[in-house]
Amino acid sequence: MDIKIALAGNPNCGKTTLFNDLTGSTQYVGNWPGVTVEKKDGRLHGRKDVIIQDLPGIYSLSPYSLEEVVARNYLVGEKPDAIINIVDGTNIERNLYLTTQLAELGIPMVIAVNMIDLVRKNGDKINLTKLGGELGCEVVTMSALKGEGGLAAAEKAIAAAQQKKVGEPPHVFTGSVEHAIAHIEESISGLVDPGNLRWYAIKLFEGDDKAVASLNLSSELKAHISGHVKDCEKEMDDDAESIITNQRYAYIARLVSAAVVKKTQKGSLSSSDKIDRVVTNRLLALPIFAGVMWLMYYISVTSVGGWATDWVNDTLFGGLITGGAASVLASLGVAPWLQGLIVDGIIGGVGTVLGFVPQMLLIFFFLSLLEDSGYMARVAFIMDRIFRRFGLSGKSFIPMLVGTGCGVPAVMAARTIENEKDRRMTIMLCTFMPCSAKMVIIAMITATFFPHSSWIAPSMYFLSIAVIVLSGIGLKKTSYFGGEAAPFVMELPAYHVPSLKGVLIHMWERSRAFIVKAGTIIFTACVVIWFLSNFSWSLQMVDIEHSILAGVGSAAAWLFAPLGFGSWKGAVAVISAEMAKEQAIGTLAVLNGVAGDAGDAAVMKGIAGMFTAMGAFSFMVLNLFDPPCIVAIATTAREMASRRWAAIAIGYQIAMGYFLSFECYQFGNFFFFGAAFGIGQIFALVLAAAAAWLVLRPAAKTAAGTLAAEARA
Amino acid sequence: MKTLAETGVGETVLVAKLQGEGPTRRRIMDMGITKGTEIYVRKVAPLGDPVELTVRGYELSLRKKDAELIEVE
């Protein structure tokens, strides 16, 4: 039988470092069933029978946030054999708050006080025996970053699991509160596992909705318990939830003053505080922040990332592999359709995916560096005020920024946003930022049709920012997204030098998710598109003008006429752009007779005849703002964890892309190219007015809003 | 009654009462802000909001709007 050991602790306590140390390459990252919270587990090095289950970083076991609910459901429902509670020794009071709750679960537990090296450096002393005696379990020390103590903690946890040793929970509650809890324990004693009795009793005292619901109590019993609780509330002149949290912290304060000797004077500055004096300084914060973001972007997208991507695309795939494969297949006398399938479909498809990888690795490397060092929290702190204005949190900045590299990691990065509405809106909007594939479209179109203008390309960035901002404001006026802004209560963890190993693991985990997911989807899509563009309805191999895809494109061409490119080629390019955005250009090139491996100049010549300048511009706008490539769409659907929301997001993006493209073409033609003010322009004006109203109207009354207003009155 | 939102940078106050309800209030309490807790207002973000507080030995950021829920003395 496998031994399951759960890792529990606050965010930023070093849990992930410990998890990486204990499991290394055996770790598996997925999702907790039904939710978008990441689930990580792995096997302990050298012990085939020990599973280490990482739980989301949490501050408490309250019923209010997704991470907390996932963690407590696991701990109470699946009952691991032991818990290693990682406590940040430099932050011990707040960390012990969770500890007191974990100790009530009736599961063998070992406490590992992490960052012990920093504790010693600060001159603080922690009396482990005293701590352990009060909390009812063994306490060890650890420095996960240095790799010390982690294995020992795991060994102790295994021993505790094998002995099934559950310590006596700490005596946190006093007098009448303890009395009331004991009463409740009696009342429900037949209904739950004896190990969980105490936990449930306390939850019922607090009025925890989820616990109450899961127990299915008779209304009699509920009333009985409620009576006890109300008596206590009256006596203590406070509500049940506050009573419990106050008593927990009061207990911890007593415990800490008995077991911990702090050297640091109150009011003195830690080194993190000193760094923050510069980094979140009123004057320097924004310039420093801009500098950091620019550096990250420059290295991962422009210089190193760009060169590596170009090399993979042009040299490795464009030249070596494709050329090599083509000659091998030709010499083997393989049928042309199979050659085509392998070289253009499969290798082309795989090449597209792998072309993203260098930039992705670099972006994730920097993101991990920022997160693990602690700077990311400062980003949210600095940016919050701006983003709050349009219904997002400061943490939404990062997905937006990452979206300038690739929409797939951007959507995944939205996981750090706890509030579901903020998260949904961020996922929906972050792909409006031009990703590196979309930049190919921007580059090609501007080089071909607007070669003497230097402002068109950058203006696309400003346009996308404007679209995001106005969308946020407009969406906030709807009844779903409206209402009070979500609480922004965030810890600013101490800075520390991130471990290279940790950063690399982090980077690799996320990139691998992309490669696997993107790999399968893009690959399939490329093969499908290859098939549709090389075969006619009667399944004979033809050139693209007679293919199924051309048929579909012709049928759909009228849709794009108001946008200035109502030809089947334009339609086909838009469809193929959904496979991978830069395919828009590639497809146009192929459709206009440019060979697959021709250089940029040939491509430009090939597409120049396809559009008018205005049509090209609106083609570009459509591809920038319609739904992102299919991999990003798939990622959106997964992160939304709701078909309805995935549909809403995609629907919104389709509408936005079409709307903007239409407005650009109609007004652009009128203002810049001397077109008459005809019916197209009238429609454009009407739609623009409607859009303006959606953004400027007063906010819709939300149910929560009116209740809150009534409560205050 | 004075709230945390009205407390200036550099001041140290004690929590008197917590208004509000539900997830926000619970979150604030879970993070260590309970009756009688000492709070030091370290700084304000460059754009004016949120504020950075020192609570029980660590740094916490809180929007002014939520800080209005915390009555202090």
Chai-1 contact restraints between the chains, C-beta under 6 A:
chainA,res_idxA,chainB,res_idxB,connection_type,confidence,min_distance_angstrom,max_distance_angstrom,comment,restraint_id
A,Y59,B,D30,contact,1.0,0.0,6.0,A-B,restraint_1
A,S60,B,D30,contact,1.0,0.0,6.0,A-B,restraint_2
A,S62,B,R26,contact,1.0,0.0,6.0,A-B,restraint_3
A,Y64,B,P23,contact,1.0,0.0,6.0,A-B,restraint_4
A,Y64,B,R26,contact,1.0,0.0,6.0,A-B,restraint_5
A,N91,B,Y58,contact,1.0,0.0,6.0,A-B,restraint_6
A,E93,B,R56,contact,1.0,0.0,6.0,A-B,restraint_7
A,R94,B,G32,contact,1.0,0.0,6.0,A-B,restraint_8
A,R94,B,R56,contact,1.0,0.0,6.0,A-B,restraint_9
A,T245,B,M29,contact,1.0,0.0,6.0,A-B,restraint_10
A,T245,B,T34,contact,1.0,0.0,6.0,A-B,restraint_11
A,N246,B,T34,contact,1.0,0.0,6.0,A-B,restraint_12
A,N246,B,K35,contact,1.0,0.0,6.0,A-B,restraint_13
A,Y249,B,T34,contact,1.0,0.0,6.0,A-B,restraint_14
A,R282,B,P46,contact,1.0,0.0,6.0,A-B,restraint_15
A,A285,B,P46,contact,1.0,0.0,6.0,A-B,restraint_16
A,L286,B,P46,contact,1.0,0.0,6.0,A-B,restraint_17
A,F381,B,A45,contact,1.0,0.0,6.0,A-B,restraint_18
A,F381,B,S61,contact,1.0,0.0,6.0,A-B,restraint_19
A,I382,B,A45,contact,1.0,0.0,6.0,A-B,restraint_20
A,I382,B,P46,contact,1.0,0.0,6.0,A-B,restraint_21
A,D384,B,P50,contact,1.0,0.0,6.0,A-B,restraint_22
A,R385,B,L47,contact,1.0,0.0,6.0,A-B,restraint_23
A,R385,B,G48,contact,1.0,0.0,6.0,A-B,restraint_24
A,R385,B,D49,contact,1.0,0.0,6.0,A-B,restraint_25
A,P487,B,T24,contact,1.0,0.0,6.0,A-B,restraint_26
A,P487,B,R27,contact,1.0,0.0,6.0,A-B,restraint_27
A,P487,B,D66,contact,1.0,0.0,6.0,A-B,restraint_28
A,F488,B,R63,contact,1.0,0.0,6.0,A-B,restraint_29
A,V489,B,R27,contact,1.0,0.0,6.0,A-B,restraint_30
A,V489,B,I28,contact,1.0,0.0,6.0,A-B,restraint_31
A,V489,B,M31,contact,1.0,0.0,6.0,A-B,restraint_32
A,V489,B,L62,contact,1.0,0.0,6.0,A-B,restraint_33
A,M490,B,S61,contact,1.0,0.0,6.0,A-B,restraint_34
A,E491,B,L60,contact,1.0,0.0,6.0,A-B,restraint_35
A,L492,B,E59,contact,1.0,0.0,6.0,A-B,restraint_36
A,L492,B,S61,contact,1.0,0.0,6.0,A-B,restraint_37
